[in-house]
């Protein structure tokens, strides 16, 4: 199969390497000319995936028409807030009958739409969501990982399984694309909160409680949007949440830690080369929770800390002094 991977960040590069390893002719589309040139010349994405040797057969380009020409599968690995603009710009080159696989984890701020819903609006195609605990550097280095391929179309999920699964990357099918996409998006908000806990030095008890209650409110919003509650106990919910809240590789965790230590959000984001999806997703989640009358106290406090000037310790106090209730 010919595969086009749209997005030359760490996750897109890692997935492109997986595709090459499975024998697919793979082209990685990069926005930045420097990234594409260095991949082709040095066999390394030194900006977004440093230290990982890339396969010789992986080709990078900044030409969308070249990347998409003849592709049977297109993998999206651009940040959620840029999906609409990116794919609107390249829609004229869209290969007929290509399967779109969304590896983005977020919610579009202005519309509250999940990535697969944005693809439906922009391209008129149904997407398969790929989500789960999967740090790009570990996947690219061949460390074992498991993710979910989600779509109501089991045949499409099976195609993704056959195309990408290998002895180091296990893929499970899941019909609940709503839950899988929301799990991958909302866990980033909780990861920011977990990082704030770390930055404040609040200890393991508080962080465990935060993750547990965070999973509860992720599930509440998901069910209100049509997801299955059990999905949030799976790879794209609990699995991704644990990884993101504990791994030093997590960008959202790192943002939270720096906020907990007293740094300003604008300075933190300006210093990062990669996108922390949890920041815009916090805005989108608060809007969705308000629209659907879903209680999400942790997410609400993260929003107040990020965007409304509340101090991290005041947010902790607000959460700890809420009215008593049953679990």
Short mmCIF file of the C-alpha atoms (twelve columns), coordinates in Angstrom:
data_MODEL
# 
_entry.id   MODEL 
# 
loop_
_atom_site.group_PDB 
_atom_site.id 
_atom_site.type_symbol 
_atom_site.label_atom_id 
_atom_site.label_alt_id 
_atom_site.label_comp_id 
_atom_site.label_asym_id 
_atom_site.label_seq_id 
_atom_site.Cartn_x 
_atom_site.Cartn_y 
_atom_site.Cartn_z 
_atom_site.pdbx_PDB_model_num 
ATOM 1   C CA . UNK A 1   0.000   0.000  0.000  1 
ATOM 2   C CA . UNK A 2   1.087   3.585  -0.529 1 
ATOM 3   C CA . UNK A 3   0.696   5.601  2.684  1 
ATOM 4   C CA . UNK A 4   0.800   9.364  3.148  1 
ATOM 5   C CA . UNK A 5   1.445   10.673 6.656  1 
ATOM 6   C CA . UNK A 6   0.398   14.301 7.048  1 
ATOM 7   C CA . UNK A 7   2.323   15.976 9.852  1 
ATOM 8   C CA . UNK A 8   6.068   15.830 10.413 1 
ATOM 9   C CA . UNK A 9   6.041   16.069 14.203 1 
ATOM 10  C CA . UNK A 10  7.200   13.298 16.490 1 
ATOM 11  C CA . UNK A 11  4.067   11.141 16.287 1 
ATOM 12  C CA . UNK A 12  3.708   11.505 12.523 1 
ATOM 13  C CA . UNK A 13  7.355   10.587 12.046 1 
ATOM 14  C CA . UNK A 14  7.036   7.560  14.332 1 
ATOM 15  C CA . UNK A 15  3.944   6.316  12.486 1 
ATOM 16  C CA . UNK A 16  5.669   6.833  9.161  1 
ATOM 17  C CA . UNK A 17  8.544   4.658  10.398 1 
ATOM 18  C CA . UNK A 18  6.037   1.975  11.437 1 
ATOM 19  C CA . UNK A 19  4.490   2.060  7.970  1 
ATOM 20  C CA . UNK A 20  7.869   1.647  6.282  1 
ATOM 21  C CA . UNK A 21  8.619   -1.272 8.592  1 
ATOM 22  C CA . UNK A 22  5.404   -2.930 7.439  1 
ATOM 23  C CA . UNK A 23  6.575   -2.686 3.827  1 
ATOM 24  C CA . UNK A 24  4.414   0.242  2.713  1 
ATOM 25  C CA . UNK A 25  5.704   2.897  0.348  1 
ATOM 26  C CA . UNK A 26  5.477   5.837  2.736  1 
ATOM 27  C CA . UNK A 27  5.736   9.594  2.204  1 
ATOM 28  C CA . UNK A 28  5.813   11.971 5.186  1 
ATOM 29  C CA . UNK A 29  4.439   15.453 4.521  1 
ATOM 30  C CA . UNK A 30  6.108   18.130 6.636  1 
ATOM 31  C CA . UNK A 31  5.115   21.771 6.957  1 
ATOM 32  C CA . UNK A 32  8.698   22.876 7.638  1 
ATOM 33  C CA . UNK A 33  11.189  22.582 4.764  1 
ATOM 34  C CA . UNK A 34  14.054  22.133 7.229  1 
ATOM 35  C CA . UNK A 35  12.396  19.100 8.801  1 
ATOM 36  C CA . UNK A 36  11.831  17.365 5.453  1 
ATOM 37  C CA . UNK A 37  15.341  18.101 4.240  1 
ATOM 38  C CA . UNK A 38  17.000  16.808 7.408  1 
ATOM 39  C CA . UNK A 39  14.931  13.618 7.379  1 
ATOM 40  C CA . UNK A 40  15.930  12.903 3.780  1 
ATOM 41  C CA . UNK A 41  19.575  13.856 4.313  1 
ATOM 42  C CA . UNK A 42  20.346  12.751 7.878  1 
ATOM 43  C CA . UNK A 43  17.713  10.019 8.460  1 
ATOM 44  C CA . UNK A 44  16.630  11.861 11.628 1 
ATOM 45  C CA . UNK A 45  13.890  14.297 12.608 1 
ATOM 46  C CA . UNK A 46  16.232  16.232 14.871 1 
ATOM 47  C CA . UNK A 47  13.628  18.843 15.829 1 
ATOM 48  C CA . UNK A 48  10.655  16.665 16.759 1 
ATOM 49  C CA . UNK A 49  12.104  13.159 17.244 1 
ATOM 50  C CA . UNK A 50  15.786  13.577 18.067 1 
ATOM 51  C CA . UNK A 51  18.055  10.589 18.485 1 
ATOM 52  C CA . UNK A 52  15.907  8.150  16.492 1 
ATOM 53  C CA . UNK A 53  17.375  6.677  13.306 1 
ATOM 54  C CA . UNK A 54  14.713  6.627  10.585 1 
ATOM 55  C CA . UNK A 55  14.377  3.977  7.861  1 
ATOM 56  C CA . UNK A 56  16.240  4.642  4.631  1 
ATOM 57  C CA . UNK A 57  13.063  4.077  2.604  1 
ATOM 58  C CA . UNK A 58  11.117  6.811  4.390  1 
ATOM 59  C CA . UNK A 59  10.750  9.856  2.167  1 
ATOM 60  C CA . UNK A 60  9.756   13.315 3.405  1 
ATOM 61  C CA . UNK A 61  8.328   16.167 1.353  1 
ATOM 62  C CA . UNK A 62  6.663   19.561 1.697  1 
ATOM 63  C CA . UNK A 63  4.644   18.968 -1.484 1 
ATOM 64  C CA . UNK A 64  1.144   17.804 -0.526 1 
ATOM 65  C CA . UNK A 65  0.313   16.695 -4.066 1 
ATOM 66  C CA . UNK A 66  3.368   14.454 -4.107 1 
ATOM 67  C CA . UNK A 67  2.591   13.026 -0.681 1 
ATOM 68  C CA . UNK A 68  -1.036  12.201 -1.478 1 
ATOM 69  C CA . UNK A 69  -0.598  10.914 -5.029 1 
ATOM 70  C CA . UNK A 70  -1.880  7.343  -5.214 1 
ATOM 71  C CA . UNK A 71  -2.188  6.902  -1.445 1 
ATOM 72  C CA . UNK A 72  -4.500  4.158  -0.224 1 
ATOM 73  C CA . UNK A 73  -4.209  5.325  3.382  1 
ATOM 74  C CA . UNK A 74  -3.683  8.825  4.754  1 
ATOM 75  C CA . UNK A 75  -2.634  9.237  8.382  1 
ATOM 76  C CA . UNK A 76  -3.279  12.604 10.001 1 
ATOM 77  C CA . UNK A 77  -0.777  13.560 12.685 1 
ATOM 78  C CA . UNK A 78  -1.223  17.328 12.792 1 
ATOM 79  C CA . UNK A 79  -2.482  19.074 15.948 1 
ATOM 80  C CA . UNK A 80  -6.272  19.111 16.191 1 
ATOM 81  C CA . UNK A 81  -6.579  22.897 15.995 1 
ATOM 82  C CA . UNK A 82  -4.808  22.832 12.592 1 
ATOM 83  C CA . UNK A 83  -6.685  19.929 10.986 1 
ATOM 84  C CA . UNK A 84  -9.371  22.054 9.322  1 
ATOM 85  C CA . UNK A 85  -6.959  24.532 7.738  1 
ATOM 86  C CA . UNK A 86  -4.389  21.911 6.740  1 
ATOM 87  C CA . UNK A 87  -6.810  19.491 5.114  1 
ATOM 88  C CA . UNK A 88  -8.875  22.245 3.490  1 
ATOM 89  C CA . UNK A 89  -5.681  23.434 1.821  1 
ATOM 90  C CA . UNK A 90  -4.755  19.979 0.503  1 
ATOM 91  C CA . UNK A 91  -8.269  18.703 -0.252 1 
ATOM 92  C CA . UNK A 92  -7.803  19.292 -3.973 1 
ATOM 93  C CA . UNK A 93  -5.175  16.541 -4.030 1 
ATOM 94  C CA . UNK A 94  -7.220  14.046 -2.036 1 
ATOM 95  C CA . UNK A 95  -6.757  10.504 -3.406 1 
ATOM 96  C CA . UNK A 96  -10.006 8.798  -4.335 1 
ATOM 97  C CA . UNK A 97  -11.128 6.051  -1.921 1 
ATOM 98  C CA . UNK A 98  -8.216  6.636  0.489  1 
ATOM 99  C CA . UNK A 99  -8.833  5.645  4.111  1 
ATOM 100 C CA . UNK A 100 -8.131  8.466  6.567  1 
ATOM 101 C CA . UNK A 101 -6.631  7.505  9.926  1 
ATOM 102 C CA . UNK A 102 -6.720  10.224 12.582 1 
ATOM 103 C CA . UNK A 103 -3.879  10.126 15.078 1 
ATOM 104 C CA . UNK A 104 -4.757  13.566 16.489 1 
ATOM 105 C CA . UNK A 105 -5.818  13.921 20.131 1 
ATOM 106 C CA . UNK A 106 -7.929  16.975 20.791 1 
ATOM 107 C CA . UNK A 107 -11.224 18.825 20.353 1 
ATOM 108 C CA . UNK A 108 -11.646 21.755 17.973 1 
ATOM 109 C CA . UNK A 109 -12.165 24.837 20.151 1 
ATOM 110 C CA . UNK A 110 -14.581 26.844 18.034 1 
ATOM 111 C CA . UNK A 111 -16.912 23.974 17.092 1 
ATOM 112 C CA . UNK A 112 -16.443 21.387 19.855 1 
ATOM 113 C CA . UNK A 113 -15.957 18.772 17.130 1 
ATOM 114 C CA . UNK A 114 -13.777 15.692 17.399 1 
ATOM 115 C CA . UNK A 115 -11.129 15.152 14.676 1 
ATOM 116 C CA . UNK A 116 -13.237 12.570 12.817 1 
ATOM 117 C CA . UNK A 117 -16.126 15.066 12.714 1 
ATOM 118 C CA . UNK A 118 -13.828 17.733 11.281 1 
ATOM 119 C CA . UNK A 119 -12.737 15.319 8.541  1 
ATOM 120 C CA . UNK A 120 -16.374 14.601 7.749  1 
ATOM 121 C CA . UNK A 121 -17.016 18.335 7.290  1 
ATOM 122 C CA . UNK A 122 -13.854 19.129 5.346  1 
ATOM 123 C CA . UNK A 123 -13.437 16.020 3.165  1 
ATOM 124 C CA . UNK A 124 -16.785 14.240 3.395  1 
ATOM 125 C CA . UNK A 125 -15.066 11.007 4.483  1 
ATOM 126 C CA . UNK A 126 -15.274 8.764  7.539  1 
ATOM 127 C CA . UNK A 127 -12.096 8.439  9.589  1 
ATOM 128 C CA . UNK A 128 -10.668 5.718  11.795 1 
ATOM 129 C CA . UNK A 129 -9.303  7.118  15.070 1 
ATOM 130 C CA . UNK A 130 -5.994  5.747  16.342 1 
ATOM 131 C CA . UNK A 131 -5.412  6.419  20.040 1 
ATOM 132 C CA . UNK A 132 -3.851  4.964  23.162 1 
ATOM 133 C CA . UNK A 133 -0.713  5.127  25.332 1 
ATOM 134 C CA . UNK A 134 1.908   5.682  22.660 1 
ATOM 135 C CA . UNK A 135 4.800   8.086  23.147 1 
ATOM 136 C CA . UNK A 136 6.312   8.730  19.739 1 
ATOM 137 C CA . UNK A 137 9.935   8.117  20.746 1 
ATOM 138 C CA . UNK A 138 9.129   4.731  22.277 1 
ATOM 139 C CA . UNK A 139 7.089   3.581  19.273 1 
ATOM 140 C CA . UNK A 140 9.775   4.776  16.860 1 
ATOM 141 C CA . UNK A 141 12.421  2.837  18.801 1 
ATOM 142 C CA . UNK A 142 10.329  -0.331 18.656 1 
ATOM 143 C CA . UNK A 143 9.353   -0.542 22.310 1 
ATOM 144 C CA . UNK A 144 6.090   -2.512 22.787 1 
ATOM 145 C CA . UNK A 145 2.871   -0.475 22.721 1 
ATOM 146 C CA . UNK A 146 -0.862  -1.063 22.259 1 
ATOM 147 C CA . UNK A 147 -3.440  1.321  20.820 1 
ATOM 148 C CA . UNK A 148 -7.048  1.237  19.638 1 
ATOM 149 C CA . UNK A 149 -8.310  1.732  16.083 1 
ATOM 150 C CA . UNK A 150 -11.849 3.050  16.403 1 
ATOM 151 C CA . UNK A 151 -14.715 3.321  13.956 1 
ATOM 152 C CA . UNK A 152 -18.280 1.979  13.649 1 
ATOM 153 C CA . UNK A 153 -16.950 0.356  10.453 1 
ATOM 154 C CA . UNK A 154 -15.248 -2.814 11.702 1 
ATOM 155 C CA . UNK A 155 -13.856 -3.533 8.248  1 
ATOM 156 C CA . UNK A 156 -12.045 -0.186 8.236  1 
ATOM 157 C CA . UNK A 157 -10.631 -0.893 11.703 1 
ATOM 158 C CA . UNK A 158 -9.466  -4.272 10.479 1 
ATOM 159 C CA . UNK A 159 -7.668  -2.642 7.547  1 
ATOM 160 C CA . UNK A 160 -5.785  -0.378 9.951  1 
ATOM 161 C CA . UNK A 161 -4.890  -3.396 12.085 1 
ATOM 162 C CA . UNK A 162 -3.503  -5.298 9.121  1 
ATOM 163 C CA . UNK A 163 -1.645  -2.278 7.760  1 
ATOM 164 C CA . UNK A 164 0.080   -1.106 10.943 1 
ATOM 165 C CA . UNK A 165 0.172   -3.886 13.523 1 
ATOM 166 C CA . UNK A 166 3.485   -5.649 14.093 1 
ATOM 167 C CA . UNK A 167 5.266   -7.561 16.842 1 
ATOM 168 C CA . UNK A 168 5.962   -4.279 18.690 1 
ATOM 169 C CA . UNK A 169 2.707   -2.386 18.051 1 
ATOM 170 C CA . UNK A 170 -0.519  -4.169 18.934 1 
ATOM 171 C CA . UNK A 171 -3.784  -2.653 17.684 1 
ATOM 172 C CA . UNK A 172 -7.254  -3.442 19.001 1 
ATOM 173 C CA . UNK A 173 -10.481 -2.659 17.146 1 
ATOM 174 C CA . UNK A 174 -13.109 -0.537 18.895 1 
ATOM 175 C CA . UNK A 175 -16.505 0.516  17.546 1 
ATOM 176 C CA . UNK A 176 -16.786 3.485  19.946 1 
ATOM 177 C CA . UNK A 177 -15.011 6.251  18.046 1 
ATOM 178 C CA . UNK A 178 -16.649 8.919  20.234 1 
ATOM 179 C CA . UNK A 179 -15.179 7.460  23.422 1 
ATOM 180 C CA . UNK A 180 -11.782 6.723  21.898 1 
ATOM 181 C CA . UNK A 181 -11.383 10.247 20.545 1 
ATOM 182 C CA . UNK A 182 -12.608 11.896 23.737 1 
ATOM 183 C CA . UNK A 183 -10.373 9.710  25.893 1 
ATOM 184 C CA . UNK A 184 -7.329  10.723 23.874 1 
ATOM 185 C CA . UNK A 185 -8.277  14.393 24.086 1 
ATOM 186 C CA . UNK A 186 -9.486  14.814 27.659 1 
ATOM 187 C CA . UNK A 187 -6.630  12.893 29.290 1 
ATOM 188 C CA . UNK A 188 -4.342  15.760 28.253 1 
ATOM 189 C CA . UNK A 189 -6.324  18.161 30.431 1 
ATOM 190 C CA . UNK A 190 -5.977  15.855 33.433 1 
ATOM 191 C CA . UNK A 191 -2.270  15.483 32.650 1 
ATOM 192 C CA . UNK A 192 -1.837  19.238 33.029 1 
ATOM 193 C CA . UNK A 193 -3.530  18.987 36.419 1 
ATOM 194 C CA . UNK A 194 -1.255  16.062 37.353 1 
ATOM 195 C CA . UNK A 195 1.759   18.124 36.386 1 
ATOM 196 C CA . UNK A 196 0.551   20.968 38.574 1 
ATOM 197 C CA . UNK A 197 0.382   18.480 41.462 1 
ATOM 198 C CA . UNK A 198 3.982   17.514 40.781 1 
ATOM 199 C CA . UNK A 199 5.101   21.113 40.494 1 
ATOM 200 C CA . UNK A 200 3.500   21.956 43.823 1 
ATOM 201 C CA . UNK A 201 5.028   18.869 45.457 1 
ATOM 202 C CA . UNK A 202 1.664   17.512 46.623 1 
ATOM 203 C CA . UNK A 203 2.720   13.864 46.695 1 
ATOM 204 C CA . UNK A 204 1.446   10.539 45.396 1 
ATOM 205 C CA . UNK A 205 -1.879  10.463 47.273 1 
ATOM 206 C CA . UNK A 206 -3.126  13.682 45.737 1 
ATOM 207 C CA . UNK A 207 -1.991  12.695 42.245 1 
ATOM 208 C CA . UNK A 208 -3.670  9.278  42.446 1 
ATOM 209 C CA . UNK A 209 -6.908  10.890 43.615 1 
ATOM 210 C CA . UNK A 210 -6.687  13.472 40.848 1 
ATOM 211 C CA . UNK A 211 -6.217  10.828 38.144 1 
ATOM 212 C CA . UNK A 212 -9.088  8.727  39.513 1 
ATOM 213 C CA . UNK A 213 -11.523 11.623 39.734 1 
ATOM 214 C CA . UNK A 214 -10.256 12.960 36.427 1 
ATOM 215 C CA . UNK A 215 -11.126 9.693  34.732 1 
ATOM 216 C CA . UNK A 216 -14.582 9.946  36.265 1 
ATOM 217 C CA . UNK A 217 -15.278 13.350 34.751 1 
ATOM 218 C CA . UNK A 218 -13.798 12.313 31.397 1 
ATOM 219 C CA . UNK A 219 -16.306 9.453  31.346 1 
ATOM 220 C CA . UNK A 220 -19.200 11.733 32.359 1 
ATOM 221 C CA . UNK A 221 -18.625 14.072 29.449 1 
ATOM 222 C CA . UNK A 222 -18.066 11.142 27.110 1 
ATOM 223 C CA . UNK A 223 -21.345 9.459  28.020 1 
ATOM 224 C CA . UNK A 224 -23.179 12.772 27.584 1 
ATOM 225 C CA . UNK A 225 -21.743 12.923 24.062 1 
ATOM 226 C CA . UNK A 226 -22.752 9.371  23.187 1 
ATOM 227 C CA . UNK A 227 -19.687 7.349  24.208 1 
ATOM 228 C CA . UNK A 228 -19.717 4.048  26.053 1 
ATOM 229 C CA . UNK A 229 -18.532 4.329  29.680 1 
ATOM 230 C CA . UNK A 230 -16.411 1.185  29.408 1 
ATOM 231 C CA . UNK A 231 -14.296 2.784  26.686 1 
ATOM 232 C CA . UNK A 232 -12.739 5.035  29.312 1 
ATOM 233 C CA . UNK A 233 -11.424 1.972  31.152 1 
ATOM 234 C CA . UNK A 234 -9.580  0.949  27.983 1 
ATOM 235 C CA . UNK A 235 -6.424  1.928  26.142 1 
ATOM 236 C CA . UNK A 236 -7.566  5.358  24.985 1 
ATOM 237 C CA . UNK A 237 -8.942  6.247  28.428 1 
ATOM 238 C CA . UNK A 238 -7.205  4.820  31.485 1 
ATOM 239 C CA . UNK A 239 -4.232  3.526  29.506 1 
ATOM 240 C CA . UNK A 240 -3.388  6.836  27.875 1 
ATOM 241 C CA . UNK A 241 -4.221  8.741  31.062 1 
ATOM 242 C CA . UNK A 242 -1.717  6.782  33.164 1 
ATOM 243 C CA . UNK A 243 1.058   7.185  30.608 1 
ATOM 244 C CA . UNK A 244 0.447   10.885 30.123 1 
ATOM 245 C CA . UNK A 245 0.227   11.646 33.838 1 
ATOM 246 C CA . UNK A 246 3.431   9.831  34.814 1 
ATOM 247 C CA . UNK A 247 5.847   9.709  31.893 1 
ATOM 248 C CA . UNK A 248 8.538   12.425 31.755 1 
ATOM 249 C CA . UNK A 249 8.050   12.369 27.970 1 
ATOM 250 C CA . UNK A 250 4.563   13.907 28.283 1 
ATOM 251 C CA . UNK A 251 4.297   17.491 27.012 1 
ATOM 252 C CA . UNK A 252 1.087   18.253 28.909 1 
ATOM 253 C CA . UNK A 253 2.533   16.917 32.150 1 
ATOM 254 C CA . UNK A 254 5.582   19.120 31.601 1 
ATOM 255 C CA . UNK A 255 3.389   22.183 31.086 1 
ATOM 256 C CA . UNK A 256 1.548   21.469 34.339 1 
ATOM 257 C CA . UNK A 257 4.771   20.963 36.280 1 
ATOM 258 C CA . UNK A 258 6.129   24.293 35.130 1 
ATOM 259 C CA . UNK A 259 2.876   26.041 36.011 1 
ATOM 260 C CA . UNK A 260 2.953   24.429 39.459 1 
ATOM 261 C CA . UNK A 261 6.467   25.821 39.920 1 
ATOM 262 C CA . UNK A 262 5.233   29.325 39.152 1 
ATOM 263 C CA . UNK A 263 5.974   29.846 35.448 1 
ATOM 264 C CA . UNK A 264 3.553   31.697 33.178 1 
ATOM 265 C CA . UNK A 265 1.667   29.785 30.489 1 
ATOM 266 C CA . UNK A 266 2.638   32.134 27.660 1 
ATOM 267 C CA . UNK A 267 6.339   31.785 28.494 1 
ATOM 268 C CA . UNK A 268 6.036   27.996 28.727 1 
ATOM 269 C CA . UNK A 269 4.333   27.670 25.339 1 
ATOM 270 C CA . UNK A 270 6.810   30.047 23.706 1 
ATOM 271 C CA . UNK A 271 9.679   27.823 24.834 1 
ATOM 272 C CA . UNK A 272 8.203   24.609 23.358 1 
ATOM 273 C CA . UNK A 273 8.829   23.293 19.834 1 
ATOM 274 C CA . UNK A 274 5.905   20.842 20.046 1 
ATOM 275 C CA . UNK A 275 2.214   21.417 20.778 1 
ATOM 276 C CA . UNK A 276 0.704   20.659 24.186 1 
ATOM 277 C CA . UNK A 277 -2.802  19.658 23.013 1 
ATOM 278 C CA . UNK A 278 -4.222  19.826 26.537 1 
ATOM 279 C CA . UNK A 279 -4.082  23.623 26.565 1 
ATOM 280 C CA . UNK A 280 -6.594  24.274 23.744 1 
ATOM 281 C CA . UNK A 281 -8.534  21.131 24.690 1 
ATOM 282 C CA . UNK A 282 -9.172  22.639 28.136 1 
ATOM 283 C CA . UNK A 283 -11.033 25.518 26.493 1 
ATOM 284 C CA . UNK A 284 -13.050 23.154 24.300 1 
ATOM 285 C CA . UNK A 285 -13.884 20.782 27.177 1 
ATOM 286 C CA . UNK A 286 -15.152 23.573 29.434 1 
ATOM 287 C CA . UNK A 287 -17.423 24.816 26.654 1 
ATOM 288 C CA . UNK A 288 -18.776 21.334 25.982 1 
ATOM 289 C CA . UNK A 289 -19.346 20.671 29.682 1 
ATOM 290 C CA . UNK A 290 -21.289 23.912 30.004 1 
ATOM 291 C CA . UNK A 291 -23.352 23.191 26.898 1 
ATOM 292 C CA . UNK A 292 -24.220 19.676 28.096 1 
ATOM 293 C CA . UNK A 293 -24.546 20.547 31.827 1 
ATOM 294 C CA . UNK A 294 -21.813 18.075 32.796 1 
ATOM 295 C CA . UNK A 295 -19.924 18.616 36.038 1 
ATOM 296 C CA . UNK A 296 -16.153 18.655 35.432 1 
ATOM 297 C CA . UNK A 297 -14.563 20.332 38.471 1 
ATOM 298 C CA . UNK A 298 -10.938 19.406 37.730 1 
ATOM 299 C CA . UNK A 299 -11.188 20.577 34.134 1 
ATOM 300 C CA . UNK A 300 -12.872 23.781 35.301 1 
ATOM 301 C CA . UNK A 301 -10.058 24.496 37.754 1 
ATOM 302 C CA . UNK A 302 -7.395  23.804 35.133 1 
ATOM 303 C CA . UNK A 303 -9.164  26.345 32.918 1 
ATOM 304 C CA . UNK A 304 -9.148  28.918 35.725 1 
ATOM 305 C CA . UNK A 305 -5.430  28.403 36.317 1 
ATOM 306 C CA . UNK A 306 -4.497  28.520 32.620 1 
ATOM 307 C CA . UNK A 307 -6.725  31.350 31.465 1 
ATOM 308 C CA . UNK A 308 -8.394  33.147 34.379 1 
ATOM 309 C CA . UNK A 309 -5.558  33.980 36.732 1 
ATOM 310 C CA . UNK A 310 -6.313  31.534 39.546 1 
ATOM 311 C CA . UNK A 311 -3.225  30.317 41.409 1 
ATOM 312 C CA . UNK A 312 -2.526  26.576 41.436 1 
ATOM 313 C CA . UNK A 313 -2.838  26.368 45.251 1 
ATOM 314 C CA . UNK A 314 -6.168  28.195 45.176 1 
ATOM 315 C CA . UNK A 315 -7.386  25.660 42.586 1 
ATOM 316 C CA . UNK A 316 -6.343  22.802 44.880 1 
ATOM 317 C CA . UNK A 317 -8.190  24.430 47.790 1 
ATOM 318 C CA . UNK A 318 -11.334 24.835 45.686 1 
ATOM 319 C CA . UNK A 319 -11.295 21.159 44.738 1 
ATOM 320 C CA . UNK A 320 -10.597 19.907 48.253 1 
ATOM 321 C CA . UNK A 321 -13.324 22.018 49.892 1 
ATOM 322 C CA . UNK A 322 -16.184 21.177 47.550 1 
ATOM 323 C CA . UNK A 323 -19.379 19.982 49.232 1 
ATOM 324 C CA . UNK A 324 -19.236 16.361 50.491 1 
ATOM 325 C CA . UNK A 325 -20.710 13.780 48.117 1 
ATOM 326 C CA . UNK A 326 -20.806 10.067 47.358 1 
ATOM 327 C CA . UNK A 327 -18.120 8.622  45.101 1 
# 
